[in-house]
């Protein structure tokens, strides 16, 4: 026997998305995970602002200091680890006396400068940093600006950010302060082996489409294309296939959306866009918040 029809309504939004970045320079083998990067969100906040927020949540002074000490350690371990890579050391030689955060965020920002035509491959980036004086000058310029923005800040790991947001549900006024003071940056990182295993089927399935996007955006001067993938979709299809059984059946997924190429376009023309549209929101929900419409992570979970 088995099921004849598997019907879902807006189920795809329940699968956690992964935002991928692929440099258009050179002739990348798009089925090779090594040429792709995953865009990660990094939340940063000044120690002064975090103290204000945690005091608003009635945390004790000792608890606040313990949290700050843990976050300082996490920030140093994570981002000084990046600075200590071969690319990070080459960048530090270009821009000496810059902090670990400034170097990491600066390298990330330069990847979006189309005129530099920076490759994503580490060995190519390292060579450019050592040989290209114009690139070094640009890195110094970017990191100088970042240093002024990153004074006495800490990075919030995902679990800490989520825990704070959960606690802030009971203190909406303090939540507004938190959202206004947290800064969220997008940082490209290499794909982990687990992520590669999850996405290898997708890269093979869509390689022709990806090549067409590369051929379109390369002559237009874009530094990279970006695509959104939901690895859970494949598991859902396999589950539906199991439910249907050996006999034929139908799977119908009802959702709004766009074609592969249209979604790739919406993400690639604006590197900070995730294709997320914020509908009109009652003004009282936006009271004292920054402009939520320009960058969705600012008000994620609030609107």
Beta strands, then each sheet from edge to edge (+ up, - down):
strand 1: 5-9
strand 2: 18-23
strand 3: 36-46
strand 4: 153-156
strand 5: 183-190
strand 6: 224-229
strand 7: 250-254
sheet 1: 1+ 7+
sheet 2: 4+ 3- 2+ 6-
sheet 3: 4+ 3- 5+
end
